[in-house]
């Protein structure tokens, strides 16, 4: 049975490519660990870009209540008959 493969094609693998992958993976892991250590020690600066300031406030009084609460106890046994 003849297989339809090309034996002369390259495998797209090399020592340089593997070395680059290992170096980039190691740098990424080291960066993640550094960020994790800074985060656990609360040394990461916060990213606050805007500053909000309260200049005044207003209190509202409602003449009618618009929210109603109804509490029911479903834990007790009630015999309907």
Order of alpha helices (4+ residues) and beta strands (2+ residues): alpha
